[in-house]
Amino acid sequence: MNIDQQVEYLMQGTAYGDKNLEQTMRNELKERLILAKNENRPLRIYTGYDPRKADLHLGHTVTMRKMRQFQELGHEITFLIGNFTSLIGDPSDKDILRPKLTADEVQENARTYAEQAFRILDPEKTKIRYNADWLSNIDFIELIQLASNFTLQQFITRQNFHKRWENGDPIYLHETFYSIMQAYDAYALKADIQIGGTDQLFNIITASRKLMTFLGEKPNIGIILAILPGTDGVIKMSKSLGNHIPINTTADDMYGKVMSIPDIAMGQFFRLVTRWKPPQIEALEADVNSGKMHPRDAKMQLAREVVATFYGDEDAVKAEEAFVSLFQKKDIPDEMEDYTMEPGASVVDVLVASGLVSSKGEGRRMIKQNGVRLDGEVLTDALVEFPHPGVLQVGKRRFVRVK
C-alpha cells in the first residue's frame, strides 16, 4: 500500500466526534508515516490495558485488531499492561467509582490478557511492558509538576464526572490522577501513536499530547476507535449486559452470536473486528445496498471471518456448516421477534416473559417433553439461570431471539 492507502486503512473504524480533530489526526498520521519512511524506522505504537477482568470479549479486541494492522505494515507494537494504573482504576467510562484491585489480581489477569491478545497479535513481534516500571518511581514533586498542566475544570466538565457532580455523588481526587499516569505512559514509551476507544479521547488527545509536549517530546497521534456494540447492535458490548461475544468460547458459539447481530450493526463489525481493508468493505456494503447480496449472506461472511481470526479457517467453515444445518435446513426463520431478558432470569421466566408459553406450568411441561431448545440445544432445567443469548425455540413453530 502507498502512504495514502495506509492512512485509509489505519483510520478505518475511527470516531473522534469532531471532523476537524479527525482531519488533524489524519494529517499528522500521514506526516508521521512519511517521516518514518524517510528515516527508515518503524513507528512506535501502543495500547494500554488495565487487566481488571480475566476474560475478554470481542469488544476488547478492537484496539488489538488496530495494532495488528500497524504490525502488518512493519511498525513496532507495545502491549502495555497497566499493572500500576489498575490499582486506581480508569474512571473514563464509568459513572461511579471503580473498585480497586489487589496487585495479585492484576498480575493474574495480566497473564490471561496477554494469552488472549496473542490470538490476534504476532507474539514474536509484540513487546509487553508494565507501567509500574516507571510510574512507581515518580516522586511527589514530579507528580505536582505533571499535575500543573491540568485544571480541575477539565476534569469536572467530562461527562462521567459531570454526571456524578450533578447527582451529588463523590468524585475522589485520586481519580484525576489516572489521566496523568496514562499520559506519562505515552511519554515513557516515546510513543508515536496511541490507540484507544472513544472513552479514552480525553486521556489520549488532551492529556497525553499536552504532557508529552511539556516534557519535551513530540506529541503522539491518537487513533480513537468507535466502541463495538453488543449483539443487540446498539449498546456497548458488555458481559454484565449479556450482549457480549466471548473470546474463550467455541467456534460454533462465536459464529452463532455474530449471526445474531442486527443488520444495522454489520458495518461497525466490518470495520472494527475483521482483517478486511477499506475496498473490500466498500464493495461488500455496495452489494448489500444494491440488493445484489442478501444481508444474511454478508453476515455469514462476517461470522466466518471473525471465527477464522480466533479458531482458524477450518473451524470457521465447520461452524458455518453447523449453523446452516441447524438454522436453514430445519426451517428456523431468518426473521423473528426479539426479547431482552432481565439479568438473572430463569429459563421458565424467559419462556413466559417472551410470550413463547402462556404460563410457567406450560413452560415446565414443554421442558420436560424436551420441547425447548436454545440455539438447537435442548434445555432440561426450568429453574436454572437462562444460559446465554440466542434463538429460543418452543415446539416446531415458536421462536424468539433472546438478547
C-alpha positions as CSV (number, residue, x, y, z in Angstrom):
1,M,0.0,0.0,0.0
2,N,1.2,3.5,-0.7
3,I,1.0,6.1,2.1
4,D,-2.5,7.4,1.3
5,Q,-3.8,3.8,1.3
6,Q,-2.1,3.1,4.6
7,V,-3.8,6.2,6.1
8,E,-7.2,5.0,5.0
9,Y,-6.6,1.5,6.3
10,L,-5.3,2.8,9.7
11,M,-8.1,5.3,10.1
12,Q,-10.7,2.7,9.4
13,G,-13.2,2.5,12.3
14,T,-12.1,5.7,14.0
15,A,-14.6,8.0,15.7
16,Y,-13.5,11.4,17.0
17,G,-16.8,13.1,17.3
18,D,-15.3,16.2,15.6
19,K,-14.4,16.4,11.9
20,N,-11.7,19.0,12.5
21,L,-10.0,16.8,15.1
22,E,-10.3,13.8,12.8
23,Q,-8.7,15.7,9.9
24,T,-5.9,16.9,12.2
25,M,-5.1,13.3,13.3
26,R,-5.3,12.1,9.7
27,N,-2.9,14.7,8.5
28,E,-0.5,14.0,11.4
29,L,-0.6,10.3,10.8
30,K,0.3,10.8,7.1
31,E,3.2,13.1,8.1
32,R,4.5,10.7,10.7
33,L,4.3,7.8,8.2
34,I,6.3,9.8,5.6
35,L,8.8,10.7,8.3
36,A,9.2,7.1,9.4
37,K,9.8,6.0,5.8
38,N,12.3,8.8,5.2
39,E,14.2,7.9,8.4
40,N,13.9,4.2,7.7
41,R,12.4,3.4,11.1
42,P,9.2,1.9,12.4
43,L,6.6,4.0,14.2
44,R,6.2,3.2,17.9
45,I,2.6,2.2,18.6
46,Y,1.0,1.2,21.9
47,T,-2.3,0.5,23.6
48,G,-2.6,0.2,27.4
49,Y,-4.8,-2.4,29.0
50,D,-5.9,-2.4,32.6
51,P,-6.5,-6.1,33.3
52,R,-9.5,-5.7,35.6
53,K,-11.1,-8.9,34.4
54,A,-9.5,-12.2,33.3
55,D,-11.8,-12.9,30.4
56,L,-12.1,-10.8,27.2
57,H,-14.9,-10.4,24.8
58,L,-14.9,-9.3,21.1
59,G,-15.2,-5.6,22.1
60,H,-11.9,-5.7,23.9
61,T,-10.1,-6.9,20.8
62,V,-10.9,-3.8,18.7
63,T,-7.7,-2.0,19.7
64,M,-5.7,-5.2,19.3
65,R,-7.0,-5.5,15.7
66,K,-5.8,-2.0,15.0
67,M,-2.4,-2.8,16.5
68,R,-2.2,-5.8,14.3
69,Q,-2.8,-3.6,11.2
70,F,0.1,-1.4,12.2
71,Q,2.1,-4.6,12.9
72,E,1.4,-5.9,9.3
73,L,2.8,-2.6,8.0
74,G,6.1,-3.2,9.8
75,H,5.7,-0.9,12.9
76,E,6.8,-1.5,16.5
77,I,3.9,-2.6,18.8
78,T,3.9,-2.5,22.6
79,F,1.2,-4.2,24.5
80,L,1.2,-2.2,27.7
81,I,-0.1,-3.9,30.9
82,G,-1.4,-1.2,33.3
83,N,-0.4,-3.1,36.4
84,F,0.1,0.3,38.2
85,T,-2.9,2.2,36.8
86,S,-5.2,-0.8,37.5
87,L,-4.6,-0.2,41.2
88,I,-6.5,3.1,40.8
89,G,-9.0,2.2,38.0
90,D,-9.9,4.2,34.9
91,P,-12.9,6.4,35.5
92,S,-13.3,7.3,31.8
93,D,-16.3,5.1,31.0
94,K,-17.9,4.9,34.5
95,D,-20.4,6.9,36.3
96,I,-19.3,5.5,39.7
97,L,-16.1,5.0,41.5
98,R,-14.3,1.9,40.2
99,P,-13.3,-0.6,42.8
100,K,-9.6,-1.1,43.4
101,L,-7.9,-4.4,42.6
102,T,-5.1,-6.1,44.5
103,A,-1.6,-6.5,43.0
104,D,-2.1,-10.3,42.8
105,E,-5.4,-9.9,41.0
106,V,-3.9,-7.5,38.4
107,Q,-0.9,-9.9,37.8
108,E,-3.1,-12.9,37.2
109,N,-5.5,-11.0,34.9
110,A,-2.5,-9.6,33.0
111,R,-1.2,-13.1,32.3
112,T,-4.5,-14.2,30.8
113,Y,-4.9,-10.9,28.8
114,A,-1.6,-11.5,27.1
115,E,-2.5,-15.1,26.2
116,Q,-5.8,-14.0,24.6
117,A,-4.3,-11.0,22.9
118,F,-1.8,-13.2,21.1
119,R,-4.6,-14.8,19.2
120,I,-4.6,-11.5,17.2
121,L,-1.1,-10.1,17.6
122,D,2.1,-11.7,16.4
123,P,3.8,-12.7,19.7
124,E,7.2,-12.6,18.2
125,K,6.8,-9.0,17.1
126,T,5.0,-7.7,20.2
127,K,6.7,-6.1,23.2
128,I,5.0,-6.5,26.5
129,R,5.7,-3.7,29.0
130,Y,4.3,-2.9,32.5
131,N,3.7,0.7,33.5
132,A,4.7,0.1,37.1
133,D,8.3,0.1,35.8
134,W,8.2,3.9,35.6
135,L,5.1,5.1,37.4
136,S,6.1,3.6,40.7
137,N,9.3,5.7,40.6
138,I,7.6,9.1,40.2
139,D,8.1,11.2,43.4
140,F,5.7,13.7,44.9
141,I,7.4,16.8,43.5
142,E,7.4,15.4,40.0
143,L,3.7,14.5,40.3
144,I,2.9,18.1,41.3
145,Q,4.8,19.3,38.2
146,L,2.9,17.0,36.0
147,A,-0.5,17.9,37.5
148,S,0.2,21.6,36.9
149,N,-0.6,21.1,33.3
150,F,-4.3,20.5,34.0
151,T,-7.2,22.3,35.6
152,L,-10.0,21.0,37.7
153,Q,-12.5,22.3,35.2
154,Q,-11.0,20.0,32.5
155,F,-12.0,17.0,34.7
156,I,-15.3,18.2,36.1
157,T,-16.7,19.0,32.7
158,R,-16.0,15.5,31.5
159,Q,-19.4,13.7,31.0
160,N,-18.9,11.0,33.6
161,F,-17.6,13.3,36.3
162,H,-20.1,16.0,35.5
163,K,-23.0,13.5,35.9
164,R,-21.7,12.5,39.3
165,W,-21.2,16.1,40.3
166,E,-24.8,16.9,39.3
167,N,-26.1,13.9,41.2
168,G,-24.1,14.8,44.3
169,D,-22.1,11.6,44.1
170,P,-18.5,11.7,45.3
171,I,-15.6,12.3,42.9
172,Y,-12.3,11.4,44.5
173,L,-9.2,13.3,43.9
174,H,-7.2,10.2,43.1
175,E,-9.4,9.5,40.1
176,T,-8.0,12.6,38.3
177,F,-4.5,11.0,38.6
178,Y,-5.4,8.3,36.1
179,S,-5.2,10.6,33.0
180,I,-1.9,12.0,34.2
181,M,-0.5,8.5,34.6
182,Q,-1.7,7.4,31.2
183,A,-0.2,10.5,29.7
184,Y,3.1,9.6,31.3
185,D,2.9,6.1,29.8
186,A,2.9,7.7,26.3
187,Y,5.9,9.8,27.3
188,A,7.8,6.9,28.8
189,L,7.3,4.8,25.7
190,K,8.2,7.7,23.4
191,A,5.0,6.8,21.5
192,D,4.3,8.0,18.0
193,I,0.8,6.7,18.2
194,Q,-1.6,5.7,21.0
195,I,-4.7,3.6,20.3
196,G,-7.9,3.7,22.3
197,G,-11.7,3.8,22.3
198,T,-13.8,6.9,22.3
199,D,-13.9,6.7,26.1
200,Q,-10.2,7.4,26.1
201,L,-10.5,10.6,24.0
202,F,-9.6,12.9,26.9
203,N,-6.8,10.7,28.1
204,I,-5.1,10.4,24.7
205,I,-5.9,13.6,22.8
206,T,-5.8,16.1,25.7
207,A,-3.7,14.6,28.5
208,S,-1.1,12.6,26.6
209,R,-0.4,15.2,23.9
210,K,-0.2,18.0,26.5
211,L,2.1,16.1,28.8
212,M,4.4,14.9,26.1
213,T,4.8,18.4,24.8
214,F,5.5,19.7,28.4
215,L,8.2,17.0,28.8
216,G,9.9,17.9,25.5
217,E,8.6,15.0,23.3
218,K,6.8,15.2,20.0
219,P,3.1,14.6,20.9
220,N,1.7,11.3,20.0
221,I,-1.1,10.8,17.5
222,G,-4.4,9.4,18.8
223,I,-6.1,6.7,16.9
224,I,-9.6,6.8,18.5
225,L,-11.8,3.9,17.6
226,A,-15.6,3.5,17.8
227,I,-17.0,1.3,20.6
228,L,-18.2,-2.0,19.3
229,P,-21.9,-2.6,20.0
230,G,-23.1,-5.8,21.5
231,T,-25.3,-8.4,19.9
232,D,-28.3,-6.0,20.3
233,G,-26.5,-3.7,17.8
234,V,-27.0,-0.6,20.0
235,I,-25.5,-0.8,23.5
236,K,-21.7,-1.2,24.2
237,M,-20.7,-4.8,24.3
238,S,-20.7,-5.8,27.9
239,K,-20.6,-9.1,29.8
240,S,-22.8,-7.7,32.5
241,L,-25.5,-6.8,30.0
242,G,-25.3,-10.3,28.4
243,N,-24.8,-8.8,24.9
244,H,-21.2,-9.9,24.6
245,I,-19.4,-12.3,22.3
246,P,-16.7,-14.1,24.4
247,I,-13.3,-14.9,23.1
248,N,-12.8,-18.1,25.2
249,T,-15.8,-20.0,23.8
250,T,-16.3,-22.4,20.9
251,A,-16.2,-21.7,17.2
252,D,-19.9,-22.7,16.8
253,D,-20.9,-20.4,19.6
254,M,-19.0,-17.4,18.3
255,Y,-20.4,-17.9,14.8
256,G,-23.9,-18.1,16.1
257,K,-23.5,-15.0,18.2
258,V,-22.1,-12.9,15.3
259,M,-25.1,-14.1,13.2
260,S,-27.4,-12.8,15.9
261,I,-26.4,-9.1,15.5
262,P,-28.9,-6.9,13.6
263,D,-28.1,-5.9,10.0
264,I,-27.6,-2.3,11.0
265,A,-24.6,-3.2,13.1
266,M,-22.7,-5.1,10.4
267,G,-20.8,-2.0,9.1
268,Q,-19.3,-1.4,12.5
269,F,-18.3,-5.0,12.9
270,F,-16.8,-5.0,9.3
271,R,-14.5,-2.0,10.3
272,L,-13.6,-2.9,13.9
273,V,-13.1,-6.7,14.2
274,T,-12.2,-8.0,10.7
275,R,-8.9,-8.2,8.7
276,W,-10.7,-6.6,5.8
277,K,-9.4,-3.5,4.1
278,P,-11.5,-0.5,3.0
279,P,-12.0,-1.5,-0.7
280,Q,-13.3,-5.0,0.4
281,I,-15.7,-3.5,2.9
282,E,-17.0,-0.8,0.5
283,A,-17.6,-3.5,-2.2
284,L,-19.5,-5.7,0.3
285,E,-21.7,-2.9,1.5
286,A,-22.4,-1.8,-2.1
287,D,-23.6,-5.3,-2.9
288,V,-25.9,-5.3,0.1
289,N,-27.3,-1.9,-0.6
290,S,-27.9,-2.6,-4.3
291,G,-29.7,-5.9,-3.5
292,K,-27.0,-7.9,-5.2
293,M,-26.3,-9.7,-1.9
294,H,-28.7,-10.7,0.8
295,P,-27.7,-9.2,4.2
296,R,-27.7,-12.7,5.7
297,D,-25.0,-13.8,3.2
298,A,-22.9,-10.7,4.1
299,K,-23.3,-11.5,7.8
300,M,-22.3,-15.1,7.1
301,Q,-19.1,-13.8,5.6
302,L,-18.6,-11.6,8.6
303,A,-19.2,-14.5,11.0
304,R,-16.8,-16.8,9.1
305,E,-14.1,-14.0,9.1
306,V,-14.4,-13.4,12.9
307,V,-14.3,-17.0,13.8
308,A,-11.4,-17.7,11.5
309,T,-9.4,-15.0,13.3
310,F,-9.6,-16.9,16.6
311,Y,-10.0,-20.5,15.6
312,G,-8.6,-20.8,12.0
313,D,-10.3,-21.2,8.6
314,E,-11.1,-24.9,9.1
315,D,-13.0,-24.4,12.3
316,A,-14.8,-21.4,10.8
317,V,-16.0,-23.4,7.8
318,K,-17.2,-26.2,10.2
319,A,-19.0,-23.6,12.3
320,E,-20.7,-22.2,9.3
321,E,-21.8,-25.7,8.1
322,A,-23.2,-26.4,11.6
323,F,-25.1,-23.1,11.6
324,V,-26.6,-23.7,8.1
325,S,-27.6,-27.2,9.1
326,L,-29.3,-26.0,12.2
327,F,-30.9,-22.8,11.1
328,Q,-31.5,-23.2,7.3
329,K,-32.2,-26.9,7.0
330,K,-34.5,-27.1,10.0
331,D,-36.9,-24.3,9.0
332,I,-35.8,-21.8,11.6
333,P,-36.9,-18.4,10.3
334,D,-34.5,-15.5,9.5
335,E,-36.9,-13.0,11.0
336,M,-38.4,-13.4,14.5
337,E,-39.3,-11.3,17.5
338,D,-36.6,-10.0,19.8
339,Y,-36.8,-10.3,23.6
340,T,-34.4,-8.6,26.0
341,M,-34.1,-10.7,29.1
342,E,-33.7,-9.5,32.7
343,P,-30.4,-10.3,34.4
344,G,-30.6,-13.5,36.5
345,A,-33.9,-14.6,34.9
346,S,-34.5,-18.4,34.9
347,V,-35.3,-20.4,31.8
348,V,-39.0,-20.7,32.6
349,D,-39.2,-16.9,33.4
350,V,-37.8,-16.1,29.9
351,L,-40.3,-18.5,28.3
352,V,-43.2,-16.8,29.9
353,A,-41.9,-13.2,29.6
354,S,-41.1,-13.6,25.9
355,G,-44.6,-14.9,25.2
356,L,-43.5,-18.4,24.0
357,V,-45.6,-20.0,26.6
358,S,-48.7,-18.8,28.4
359,S,-47.7,-19.9,31.9
360,K,-44.9,-21.3,34.0
361,G,-46.8,-24.6,34.1
362,E,-46.8,-24.9,30.3
363,G,-43.2,-23.9,30.2
364,R,-42.2,-26.7,32.7
365,R,-44.3,-29.2,30.7
366,M,-42.5,-28.3,27.4
367,I,-39.1,-28.5,29.0
368,K,-40.0,-32.0,30.5
369,Q,-41.0,-33.1,27.0
370,N,-37.7,-31.8,25.5
371,G,-39.6,-29.3,23.5
372,V,-37.5,-26.3,24.4
373,R,-34.2,-25.5,22.6
374,L,-31.7,-22.7,22.7
375,D,-29.6,-22.5,19.6
376,G,-30.6,-26.0,18.8
377,E,-29.6,-27.5,22.2
378,V,-32.4,-29.0,24.4
379,L,-32.9,-27.2,27.7
380,T,-33.7,-29.6,30.5
381,D,-33.9,-27.4,33.7
382,A,-36.7,-24.8,34.1
383,L,-35.3,-23.1,37.1
384,V,-31.6,-22.5,36.3
385,E,-30.5,-19.1,35.1
386,F,-31.0,-18.6,31.4
387,P,-27.7,-19.8,29.9
388,H,-26.9,-17.1,27.2
389,P,-28.5,-15.0,24.4
390,G,-29.6,-16.9,21.3
391,V,-32.6,-18.3,19.4
392,L,-35.1,-19.8,21.8
393,Q,-37.5,-22.3,20.3
394,V,-40.6,-24.0,21.7
395,G,-42.0,-26.8,19.7
396,K,-41.6,-26.6,15.9
397,R,-43.1,-23.2,15.2
398,R,-42.5,-20.8,18.0
399,F,-39.2,-18.8,18.1
400,V,-37.8,-15.7,19.7
401,R,-34.3,-14.2,19.7
402,V,-33.2,-13.6,23.3
403,K,-30.8,-10.8,23.9
